Amino acid sequence: MRKLVPDPPFSNDAPHHLEDTLTQATEYVLCALSVGHQAISTLPRSPATLMTLAVMHEMEAVRTLLETAIAQVQLSGRPQMHTLH
């Protein structure tokens, strides 16, 4: 399969590179959660439903961790503001 969109140019800017990687991982987790929701809606009485729900629970935890990591990267990239009070 040929790629239609080229990879972005490489940058030595580590925080932005990390933020992009975390964002992409979050998108993969959201896709996995969508697949899980679809699987449960199409096979609600399947024996695998409990396993699918367990996997979805874990993926929600991963999504929360990734979003926290993205917020930390974004905060560390901003200059700190010092106030006089």
N, CA, C and O of each residue as an XYZ file, in Angstrom:
340
protein
N       0.841     -1.160      0.000
C       0.000      0.000      0.000
C       0.898      1.239      0.000
O       1.850      1.315      0.776
N       0.607      2.171     -0.836
C       1.397      3.398     -0.929
C       0.824      4.466     -0.018
O      -0.392      4.589      0.125
N       1.708      5.234      0.596
C       1.284      6.333      1.456
C       0.891      7.526      0.595
O       1.628      7.921     -0.308
N      -0.258      8.087      0.877
C      -0.715      9.253      0.135
C      -0.182     10.554      0.739
O      -0.021     11.554      0.039
N       0.089     10.526      2.041
C       0.562     11.719      2.727
C       1.987     11.459      3.210
O       2.222     10.477      3.914
N       2.932     12.308      2.849
C       4.309     12.078      3.294
C       4.462     12.352      4.781
O       3.662     13.073      5.377
N       5.503     11.766      5.375
C       5.807     12.024      6.770
C       6.229     13.482      6.927
O       6.824     14.059      6.017
N       5.919     14.081      8.086
C       6.359     15.459      8.296
C       7.881     15.515      8.416
O       8.510     14.515      8.764
N       8.473     16.663      8.135
C       9.926     16.765      8.248
C      10.376     16.549      9.676
O       9.674     16.911     10.620
N      11.560     15.954      9.834
C      12.100     15.678     11.157
C      12.531     16.976     11.819
O      13.096     17.858     11.171
N      12.263     17.085     13.095
C      12.636     18.278     13.850
C      13.377     17.868     15.106
O      13.062     16.841     15.706
N      14.338     18.642     15.500
C      15.072     18.381     16.740
C      14.359     18.969     17.944
O      14.878     18.912     19.058
N      13.200     19.523     17.740
C      12.432     20.136     18.814
C      11.749     19.028     19.616
O      10.625     18.638     19.301
N      12.414     18.528     20.639
C      11.968     17.343     21.380
C      10.585     17.484     22.006
O       9.789     16.555     21.862
N      10.233     18.584     22.696
C       8.900     18.643     23.292
C       7.771     18.542     22.266
O       6.760     17.888     22.519
N       7.941     19.190     21.107
C       6.889     19.102     20.090
C       6.824     17.701     19.504
O       5.741     17.193     19.216
N       7.984     17.078     19.328
C       8.011     15.715     18.811
C       7.314     14.771     19.785
O       6.544     13.907     19.365
N       7.574     14.924     21.069
C       6.927     14.104     22.088
C       5.431     14.365     22.106
O       4.636     13.430     22.200
N       5.045     15.623     22.017
C       3.621     15.957     22.012
C       2.920     15.338     20.807
O       1.802     14.837     20.934
N       3.562     15.368     19.638
C       2.979     14.750     18.441
C       2.818     13.247     18.630
O       1.801     12.673     18.243
N       3.818     12.615     19.222
C       3.759     11.170     19.460
C       2.641     10.830     20.434
O       1.896      9.875     20.217
N       2.522     11.602     21.500
C       1.454     11.358     22.467
C       0.076     11.589     21.854
O      -0.868     10.854     22.142
N      -0.036     12.604     21.014
C      -1.309     12.872     20.340
C      -1.678     11.730     19.403
O      -2.834     11.311     19.349
N      -0.698     11.232     18.669
C      -0.964     10.114     17.765
C      -1.358      8.865     18.552
O      -2.259      8.135     18.138
N      -0.701      8.611     19.673
C      -1.063      7.463     20.508
C      -2.490      7.618     21.035
O      -3.232      6.639     21.108
N      -2.872      8.832     21.399
C      -4.237      9.084     21.865
C      -5.248      8.791     20.765
O      -6.311      8.230     21.029
N      -4.922      9.166     19.542
C      -5.819      8.884     18.419
C      -5.977      7.378     18.201
O      -7.076      6.906     17.908
N      -4.885      6.625     18.342
C      -4.981      5.165     18.216
C      -5.864      4.576     19.313
O      -6.645      3.659     19.058
N      -5.742      5.098     20.526
C      -6.566      4.613     21.630
C      -8.042      4.914     21.357
O      -8.905      4.073     21.606
N      -8.328      6.112     20.846
C      -9.716      6.446     20.531
C     -10.279      5.531     19.440
O     -11.450      5.153     19.486
N      -9.445      5.180     18.462
C      -9.885      4.232     17.424
C     -10.166      2.863     18.036
O     -11.160      2.219     17.698
N      -9.293      2.421     18.933
C      -9.505      1.123     19.591
C     -10.787      1.141     20.418
O     -11.527      0.157     20.438
N     -11.049      2.238     21.090
C     -12.293      2.346     21.855
C     -13.521      2.316     20.944
O     -14.543      1.729     21.297
N     -13.420      2.942     19.787
C     -14.527      2.908     18.825
C     -14.788      1.489     18.350
O     -15.941      1.074     18.230
N     -13.730      0.748     18.080
C     -13.878     -0.649     17.664
C     -14.531     -1.456     18.784
O     -15.410     -2.279     18.530
N     -14.099     -1.220     20.024
C     -14.699     -1.924     21.159
C     -16.172     -1.628     21.310
O     -16.969     -2.538     21.537
N     -16.546     -0.358     21.186
C     -17.971      0.012     21.268
C     -18.769     -0.662     20.159
O     -19.880     -1.141     20.388
N     -18.204     -0.697     18.968
C     -18.898     -1.345     17.844
C     -19.046     -2.839     18.097
O     -20.099     -3.414     17.819
N     -18.000     -3.471     18.621
C     -18.055     -4.917     18.897
C     -19.129     -5.228     19.930
O     -19.860     -6.209     19.792
N     -19.226     -4.409     20.948
C     -20.232     -4.650     21.987
C     -21.636     -4.416     21.454
O     -22.566     -5.137     21.816
N     -21.797     -3.415     20.600
C     -23.138     -3.141     20.085
C     -23.606     -4.201     19.092
O     -24.807     -4.440     18.967
N     -22.670     -4.842     18.382
C     -23.079     -5.861     17.413
C     -23.215     -7.245     18.034
O     -23.987     -8.068     17.542
N     -22.478     -7.513     19.103
C     -22.545     -8.817     19.767
C     -22.751     -8.641     21.266
O     -21.873     -9.001     22.050
N     -23.902     -8.091     21.685
C     -24.074     -7.782     23.109
C     -24.120     -8.999     24.026
O     -23.836     -8.868     25.216
N     -24.464    -10.159     23.521
C     -24.587    -11.335     24.383
C     -23.462    -12.347     24.161
O     -23.559    -13.496     24.591
N     -22.425    -11.925     23.508
C     -21.296    -12.808     23.243
C     -20.489    -13.034     24.530
O     -20.401    -12.135     25.365
N     -19.895    -14.233     24.696
C     -19.023    -14.455     25.857
C     -17.808    -13.525     25.868
O     -17.218    -13.281     26.920
N     -17.445    -13.021     24.719
C     -16.290    -12.129     24.646
C     -16.624    -10.700     25.076
O     -15.731     -9.857     25.168
N     -17.890    -10.423     25.337
C     -18.291     -9.068     25.707
C     -17.603     -8.615     26.985
O     -17.156     -7.472     27.068
N     -17.509     -9.489     27.985
C     -16.849     -9.112     29.230
C     -15.381     -8.784     29.008
O     -14.859     -7.833     29.590
N     -14.713     -9.568     28.167
C     -13.313     -9.278     27.859
C     -13.186     -7.967     27.105
O     -12.262     -7.192     27.352
N     -14.104     -7.716     26.193
C     -14.076     -6.466     25.437
C     -14.294     -5.278     26.366
O     -13.633     -4.249     26.225
N     -15.210     -5.414     27.308
C     -15.439     -4.341     28.280
C     -14.200     -4.105     29.143
O     -13.867     -2.961     29.453
N     -13.524     -5.177     29.525
C     -12.298     -5.043     30.323
C     -11.210     -4.328     29.526
O     -10.505     -3.471     30.057
N     -11.079     -4.683     28.258
C     -10.089     -4.029     27.399
C     -10.435     -2.558     27.232
O      -9.550     -1.702     27.267
N     -11.710     -2.262     27.052
C     -12.125     -0.867     26.895
C     -11.845     -0.064     28.162
O     -11.453      1.101     28.091
N     -12.046     -0.686     29.313
C     -11.749     -0.018     30.583
C     -10.265      0.334     30.658
O      -9.905      1.445     31.049
N      -9.412     -0.606     30.284
C      -7.971     -0.357     30.290
C      -7.588      0.717     29.270
O      -6.722      1.549     29.542
N      -8.228      0.701     28.101
C      -7.929      1.705     27.088
C      -8.358      3.100     27.553
O      -7.698      4.087     27.228
N      -9.445      3.191     28.301
C      -9.859      4.476     28.874
C      -8.803      4.984     29.850
O      -8.515      6.180     29.891
N      -8.222      4.071     30.641
C      -7.165      4.465     31.570
C      -5.935      4.960     30.804
O      -5.309      5.942     31.204
N      -5.591      4.288     29.714
C      -4.462      4.710     28.883
C      -4.746      6.080     28.268
O      -3.861      6.934     28.225
N      -5.956      6.290     27.800
C      -6.331      7.582     27.213
C      -6.170      8.703     28.233
O      -5.659      9.774     27.906
N      -6.604      8.459     29.463
C      -6.476      9.460     30.522
C      -5.008      9.765     30.803
O      -4.636     10.927     30.966
N      -4.173      8.729     30.860
C      -2.747      8.941     31.085
C      -2.113      9.729     29.946
O      -1.297     10.619     30.182
N      -2.486      9.405     28.717
C      -1.928     10.119     27.568
C      -2.349     11.590     27.568
O      -1.539     12.469     27.276
N      -3.605     11.854     27.892
C      -4.067     13.237     27.927
C      -3.354     14.027     29.030
O      -3.055     15.209     28.854
N      -3.085     13.377     30.161
C      -2.328     14.021     31.230
C      -0.904     14.315     30.781
O      -0.366     15.385     31.063
N      -0.296     13.360     30.081
C       1.067     13.557     29.584
C       1.126     14.695     28.569
O       2.064     15.493     28.580
N       0.128     14.770     27.692
C       0.080     15.860     26.709
C      -0.022     17.209     27.428
O       0.659     18.165     27.058
N      -0.864     17.283     28.443
C      -1.012     18.533     29.194
C       0.304     18.917     29.866
O       0.661     20.094     29.900
N       1.023     17.935     30.400
C       2.305     18.228     31.043
C       3.329     18.722     30.033
O       4.088     19.646     30.326
N       3.361     18.121     28.846
C       4.287     18.571     27.805
C       3.947     19.987     27.376
O       4.841     20.809     27.175
N       2.662     20.277     27.237
C       2.249     21.618     26.827
C       2.600     22.658     27.890
O       3.009     23.771     27.560
N       2.442     22.300     29.152
C       2.778     23.234     30.228
C       4.284     23.451     30.335
O       4.732     24.560     30.629
N       5.055     22.418     30.104
C       6.510     22.561     30.209
C       7.079     23.355     29.040
O       8.173     23.909     29.147
N       6.366     23.419     27.941
C       6.825     24.161     26.776
C       6.568     25.656     26.869
O       7.168     26.436     26.130
N       5.688     26.058     27.764
C       5.364     27.474     27.916
C       6.342     28.139     28.877
O       6.759     27.529     29.862
N       6.707     29.382     28.597
C       7.538     30.093     29.561
C       6.741     30.386     30.829
O       5.556     30.714     30.773
N       7.408     30.263     31.962
C       6.721     30.501     33.226
C       6.563     31.997     33.439
O       7.465     32.791     33.174
N       5.376     32.350     33.928
C       5.109     33.760     34.205
C       5.324     33.990     35.695
O       4.772     33.270     36.527
N       6.120     34.984     36.024
C       6.346     35.322     37.429
C       5.582     36.593     37.749
O       5.648     37.578     37.014
N       4.872     36.556     38.834
C       4.127     37.733     39.261
C       4.780     38.324     40.509
O       5.580     37.663     41.172
N       4.445     39.528     40.811
C       5.012     40.198     41.982
C       4.232     39.930     43.245
O       4.656     40.356     44.320
N       3.118     39.246     43.163
C       2.371     38.952     44.387
C       2.293     37.495     44.636
O       1.698     37.069     45.626
